[in-house]
Amino acid sequence: MSVSPSPSSPAPRTAAAAEHSERLSLPWWLWVAGLALSGLLAAEVWMGAPGVRAWLPFVVLPPATAVALWWLGRVRVAVRDGELFVDDAHLPVRYVTDVVPLDAAGRREVLGVGADPLAFVVQRPWIGGAVQVVLDDPADPTPFWVVSTRHPVELARAVMAARDAA
């Protein structure tokens, strides 16, 4: 028999509450548009010519486009084991002082004219939201990270929960 905590007692903090994971994949319509454009370009190269020019563009361009579209959407954002992972970069959450969820307008403001050139930015234009992770690491000149995410509030909560748990 399991015993649930009473409503007045705080819920125990678990590592699962501090975890977050998402892939910054492309929307379906970008796949359709990209593959349609590669087919159009293959037809332009072909233009009724015989021989290799008749089939080579159709064999090379659509698969190359599919690989390029997959590569654009391969970035993963995750919070686990006390670190924030963004693609190949990782940040121990002990250096995080604050996390600010941003909508599209907030992201434009942070990355606009007055943007800090030392900031670490992983931005995907097809994703509206982002988070700004403010850092306090004396050994690193990077003042903050700006990371695109479809769930800015959840990512901010996960980073702060991981920092508080560390």
Phi and psi in degrees as GROMACS dihedral restraints (atoms count N, CA, C in turn):
[ dihedral_restraints ]
;  ai    aj    ak    al  type     phi  dphi    fc
    3     4     5     6     1   -95.5    20    10
    4     5     6     7     1   147.0    20    10
    6     7     8     9     1  -111.2    20    10
    7     8     9    10     1   123.4    20    10
    9    10    11    12     1   -89.4    20    10
   10    11    12    13     1   149.2    20    10
   12    13    14    15     1   -67.7    20    10
   13    14    15    16     1   150.6    20    10
   15    16    17    18     1   -70.7    20    10
   16    17    18    19     1   156.1    20    10
   18    19    20    21     1   -61.1    20    10
   19    20    21    22     1   -25.6    20    10
   21    22    23    24     1   -82.5    20    10
   22    23    24    25     1   -21.2    20    10
   24    25    26    27     1   -88.3    20    10
   25    26    27    28     1   143.2    20    10
   27    28    29    30     1   -70.4    20    10
   28    29    30    31     1   148.2    20    10
   30    31    32    33     1   -70.5    20    10
   31    32    33    34     1   142.9    20    10
   33    34    35    36     1   -65.9    20    10
   34    35    36    37     1   141.7    20    10
   36    37    38    39     1   -82.1    20    10
   37    38    39    40     1   126.5    20    10
   39    40    41    42     1  -119.2    20    10
   40    41    42    43     1   161.0    20    10
   42    43    44    45     1   -67.0    20    10
   43    44    45    46     1   -29.6    20    10
   45    46    47    48     1   -65.1    20    10
   46    47    48    49     1   -30.1    20    10
   48    49    50    51     1   -69.4    20    10
   49    50    51    52     1   -24.0    20    10
   51    52    53    54     1   -94.4    20    10
   52    53    54    55     1     7.0    20    10
   54    55    56    57     1  -100.0    20    10
   55    56    57    58     1   144.2    20    10
   57    58    59    60     1  -150.8    20    10
   58    59    60    61     1   142.3    20    10
   60    61    62    63     1  -151.9    20    10
   61    62    63    64     1   135.5    20    10
   63    64    65    66     1  -155.8    20    10
   64    65    66    67     1   156.9    20    10
   66    67    68    69     1  -112.1    20    10
   67    68    69    70     1   132.8    20    10
   69    70    71    72     1   -88.5    20    10
   70    71    72    73     1    62.5    20    10
   72    73    74    75     1   -77.0    20    10
   73    74    75    76     1   162.6    20    10
   75    76    77    78     1   -78.2    20    10
   76    77    78    79     1   149.7    20    10
   78    79    80    81     1   -69.7    20    10
   79    80    81    82     1   158.4    20    10
   81    82    83    84     1   -59.4    20    10
   82    83    84    85     1   -34.8    20    10
   84    85    86    87     1   -69.3    20    10
   85    86    87    88     1   -26.5    20    10
   87    88    89    90     1   -71.2    20    10
   88    89    90    91     1   -33.1    20    10
   90    91    92    93     1   -63.9    20    10
   91    92    93    94     1   -46.3    20    10
   93    94    95    96     1   -62.5    20    10
   94    95    96    97     1   -47.0    20    10
   96    97    98    99     1   -63.9    20    10
   97    98    99   100     1   -43.7    20    10
   99   100   101   102     1   -64.1    20    10
  100   101   102   103     1   -45.3    20    10
  102   103   104   105     1   -70.1    20    10
  103   104   105   106     1   -34.0    20    10
  105   106   107   108     1   -65.4    20    10
  106   107   108   109     1   -42.0    20    10
  108   109   110   111     1   -65.6    20    10
  109   110   111   112     1   -36.6    20    10
  111   112   113   114     1   -68.0    20    10
  112   113   114   115     1   -36.7    20    10
  114   115   116   117     1   -65.3    20    10
  115   116   117   118     1   -40.3    20    10
  117   118   119   120     1   -64.7    20    10
  118   119   120   121     1   -42.1    20    10
  120   121   122   123     1   -64.8    20    10
  121   122   123   124     1   -39.2    20    10
  123   124   125   126     1   -62.7    20    10
  124   125   126   127     1   -40.2    20    10
  126   127   128   129     1   -66.4    20    10
  127   128   129   130     1   -36.0    20    10
  129   130   131   132     1   -66.1    20    10
  130   131   132   133     1   -38.8    20    10
  132   133   134   135     1   -70.0    20    10
  133   134   135   136     1   -38.2    20    10
  135   136   137   138     1   -65.9    20    10
  136   137   138   139     1   -58.3    20    10
  138   139   140   141     1    42.7    20    10
  139   140   141   142     1    37.8    20    10
  141   142   143   144     1    80.4    20    10
  142   143   144   145     1     9.0    20    10
  144   145   146   147     1   -75.0    20    10
  145   146   147   148     1   146.5    20    10
  147   148   149   150     1   -84.7    20    10
  148   149   150   151     1   173.1    20    10
  150   151   152   153     1    79.1    20    10
  151   152   153   154     1  -145.6    20    10
  153   154   155   156     1   -62.5    20    10
  154   155   156   157     1   -36.4    20    10
  156   157   158   159     1   -64.9    20    10
  157   158   159   160     1   -13.4    20    10
  159   160   161   162     1   -78.2    20    10
  160   161   162   163     1   -33.8    20    10
  162   163   164   165     1  -119.0    20    10
  163   164   165   166     1   -24.9    20    10
  165   166   167   168     1   -59.8    20    10
  166   167   168   169     1   -44.1    20    10
  168   169   170   171     1   -61.9    20    10
  169   170   171   172     1   -33.3    20    10
  171   172   173   174     1   -75.3    20    10
  172   173   174   175     1   -23.1    20    10
  174   175   176   177     1   -85.5    20    10
  175   176   177   178     1   -31.9    20    10
  177   178   179   180     1   -94.1    20    10
  178   179   180   181     1   -49.7    20    10
  180   181   182   183     1   -67.2    20    10
  181   182   183   184     1   -49.0    20    10
  183   184   185   186     1   -62.1    20    10
  184   185   186   187     1   -43.5    20    10
  186   187   188   189     1   -64.7    20    10
  187   188   189   190     1   -38.0    20    10
  189   190   191   192     1   -63.9    20    10
  190   191   192   193     1   -38.0    20    10
  192   193   194   195     1   -66.3    20    10
  193   194   195   196     1   -42.4    20    10
  195   196   197   198     1   -61.5    20    10
  196   197   198   199     1   -41.1    20    10
  198   199   200   201     1   -65.0    20    10
  199   200   201   202     1   -41.9    20    10
  201   202   203   204     1   -64.5    20    10
  202   203   204   205     1   -40.7    20    10
  204   205   206   207     1   -67.4    20    10
  205   206   207   208     1   -39.9    20    10
  207   208   209   210     1   -61.4    20    10
  208   209   210   211     1   -43.2    20    10
  210   211   212   213     1   -62.4    20    10
  211   212   213   214     1   -38.9    20    10
  213   214   215   216     1   -64.8    20    10
  214   215   216   217     1   -30.6    20    10
  216   217   218   219     1  -103.5    20    10
  217   218   219   220     1    19.7    20    10
  219   220   221   222     1   -88.4    20    10
  220   221   222   223     1   -11.1    20    10
  222   223   224   225     1   -66.3    20    10
  223   224   225   226     1   132.0    20    10
  225   226   227   228     1  -113.1    20    10
  226   227   228   229     1   140.8    20    10
  228   229   230   231     1  -118.4    20    10
  229   230   231   232     1   127.1    20    10
  231   232   233   234     1  -148.6    20    10
  232   233   234   235     1   149.3    20    10
  234   235   236   237     1  -120.9    20    10
  235   236   237   238     1   117.1    20    10
  237   238   239   240     1  -161.5    20    10
  238   239   240   241     1   152.5    20    10
  240   241   242   243     1    54.7    20    10
  241   242   243   244     1    34.4    20    10
  243   244   245   246     1    74.9    20    10
  244   245   246   247     1    20.5    20    10
  246   247   248   249     1  -139.2    20    10
  247   248   249   250     1   151.7    20    10
  249   250   251   252     1   -99.9    20    10
  250   251   252   253     1   119.7    20    10
  252   253   254   255     1  -106.3    20    10
  253   254   255   256     1   128.2    20    10
  255   256   257   258     1  -131.8    20    10
  256   257   258   259     1   104.6    20    10
  258   259   260   261     1    56.9    20    10
  259   260   261   262     1  -118.6    20    10
  261   262   263   264     1   -91.6    20    10
  262   263   264   265     1   -11.2    20    10
  264   265   266   267     1   -87.1    20    10
  265   266   267   268     1   149.5    20    10
  267   268   269   270     1  -142.5    20    10
  268   269   270   271     1   147.6    20    10
  270   271   272   273     1  -131.9    20    10
  271   272   273   274     1   118.8    20    10
  273   274   275   276     1   -63.7    20    10
  274   275   276   277     1   132.1    20    10
  276   277   278   279     1   -71.3    20    10
  277   278   279   280     1    -9.6    20    10
  279   280   281   282     1   -66.3    20    10
  280   281   282   283     1   -18.8    20    10
  282   283   284   285     1   -90.0    20    10
  283   284   285   286     1    -2.2    20    10
  285   286   287   288     1   -84.1    20    10
  286   287   288   289     1   127.4    20    10
  288   289   290   291     1   -99.9    20    10
  289   290   291   292     1   -32.3    20    10
  291   292   293   294     1  -158.6    20    10
  292   293   294   295     1   154.1    20    10
  294   295   296   297     1  -130.6    20    10
  295   296   297   298     1   124.7    20    10
  297   298   299   300     1  -114.3    20    10
  298   299   300   301     1   115.5    20    10
  300   301   302   303     1   -69.1    20    10
  301   302   303   304     1   137.6    20    10
  303   304   305   306     1  -123.7    20    10
  304   305   306   307     1   139.0    20    10
  306   307   308   309     1   -90.4    20    10
  307   308   309   310     1  -171.7    20    10
  309   310   311   312     1   -61.2    20    10
  310   311   312   313     1   -41.6    20    10
  312   313   314   315     1   -67.1    20    10
  313   314   315   316     1   -40.5    20    10
  315   316   317   318     1   -65.3    20    10
  316   317   318   319     1   -38.9    20    10
  318   319   320   321     1   -64.3    20    10
  319   320   321   322     1   -42.0    20    10
  321   322   323   324     1   -60.6    20    10
  322   323   324   325     1   -40.1    20    10
  324   325   326   327     1   -66.4    20    10
  325   326   327   328     1   -43.9    20    10
  327   328   329   330     1   -68.8    20    10
  328   329   330   331     1   -36.0    20    10
  330   331   332   333     1   -99.4    20    10
  331   332   333   334     1     9.2    20    10
  333   334   335   336     1   -80.6    20    10
  334   335   336   337     1  -147.4    20    10
  336   337   338   339     1   -58.6    20    10
  337   338   339   340     1   -41.3    20    10
  339   340   341   342     1   -91.0    20    10
  340   341   342   343     1    22.0    20    10
  342   343   344   345     1   -64.2    20    10
  343   344   345   346     1   147.6    20    10
  345   346   347   348     1   -81.6    20    10
  346   347   348   349     1   122.9    20    10
  348   349   350   351     1   -69.2    20    10
  349   350   351   352     1   -14.1    20    10
  351   352   353   354     1   -89.4    20    10
  352   353   354   355     1    -3.7    20    10
  354   355   356   357     1   -69.6    20    10
  355   356   357   358     1   147.5    20    10
  357   358   359   360     1   -91.7    20    10
  358   359   360   361     1   121.3    20    10
  360   361   362   363     1  -126.7    20    10
  361   362   363   364     1   127.0    20    10
  363   364   365   366     1  -124.5    20    10
  364   365   366   367     1    97.2    20    10
  366   367   368   369     1  -119.2    20    10
  367   368   369   370     1   133.0    20    10
  369   370   371   372     1  -117.3    20    10
  370   371   372   373     1   119.1    20    10
  372   373   374   375     1   -65.0    20    10
  373   374   375   376     1   -21.6    20    10
  375   376   377   378     1   -84.4    20    10
  376   377   378   379     1    -0.1    20    10
  378   379   380   381     1  -113.8    20    10
  379   380   381   382     1   122.7    20    10
  381   382   383   384     1   -74.5    20    10
  382   383   384   385     1   -37.4    20    10
  384   385   386   387     1   -90.4    20    10
  385   386   387   388     1   166.1    20    10
  387   388   389   390     1  -161.7    20    10
  388   389   390   391     1   171.1    20    10
  390   391   392   393     1  -128.4    20    10
  391   392   393   394     1   147.5    20    10
  393   394   395   396     1  -109.4    20    10
  394   395   396   397     1   116.5    20    10
  396   397   398   399     1  -102.1    20    10
  397   398   399   400     1   108.1    20    10
  399   400   401   402     1   -84.4    20    10
  400   401   402   403     1   132.6    20    10
  402   403   404   405     1  -111.9    20    10
  403   404   405   406     1   156.4    20    10
  405   406   407   408     1  -139.4    20    10
  406   407   408   409     1    80.8    20    10
  408   409   410   411     1  -128.7    20    10
  409   410   411   412     1   108.8    20    10
  411   412   413   414     1   -62.1    20    10
  412   413   414   415     1   -23.8    20    10
  414   415   416   417     1   -86.7    20    10
  415   416   417   418     1    -5.8    20    10
  417   418   419   420     1  -123.7    20    10
  418   419   420   421     1   126.3    20    10
  420   421   422   423     1   -77.4    20    10
  421   422   423   424     1    -5.6    20    10
  423   424   425   426     1   -70.2    20    10
  424   425   426   427     1   118.9    20    10
  426   427   428   429     1   -78.4    20    10
  427   428   429   430     1   -32.4    20    10
  429   430   431   432     1  -163.2    20    10
  430   431   432   433     1   163.2    20    10
  432   433   434   435     1  -109.7    20    10
  433   434   435   436     1   143.1    20    10
  435   436   437   438     1  -121.5    20    10
  436   437   438   439     1   119.7    20    10
  438   439   440   441     1  -127.5    20    10
  439   440   441   442     1   126.4    20    10
  441   442   443   444     1   -67.0    20    10
  442   443   444   445     1   143.1    20    10
  444   445   446   447     1  -158.4    20    10
  445   446   447   448     1   147.4    20    10
  447   448   449   450     1   -80.6    20    10
  448   449   450   451     1   -16.4    20    10
  450   451   452   453     1  -129.5    20    10
  451   452   453   454     1    72.8    20    10
  453   454   455   456     1   -63.0    20    10
  454   455   456   457     1   -39.4    20    10
  456   457   458   459     1   -67.5    20    10
  457   458   459   460     1   -43.4    20    10
  459   460   461   462     1   -65.3    20    10
  460   461   462   463     1   -40.4    20    10
  462   463   464   465     1   -65.8    20    10
  463   464   465   466     1   -41.6    20    10
  465   466   467   468     1   -61.5    20    10
  466   467   468   469     1   -43.3    20    10
  468   469   470   471     1   -62.6    20    10
  469   470   471   472     1   -42.7    20    10
  471   472   473   474     1   -65.3    20    10
  472   473   474   475     1   -41.2    20    10
  474   475   476   477     1   -65.5    20    10
  475   476   477   478     1   -45.5    20    10
  477   478   479   480     1   -66.3    20    10
  478   479   480   481     1   -38.7    20    10
  480   481   482   483     1   -65.9    20    10
  481   482   483   484     1   -39.5    20    10
  483   484   485   486     1   -66.5    20    10
  484   485   486   487     1   -38.4    20    10
  486   487   488   489     1   -65.9    20    10
  487   488   489   490     1   -43.6    20    10
  489   490   491   492     1   -66.9    20    10
  490   491   492   493     1   -31.2    20    10
  492   493   494   495     1   -77.0    20    10
  493   494   495   496     1   -23.8    20    10
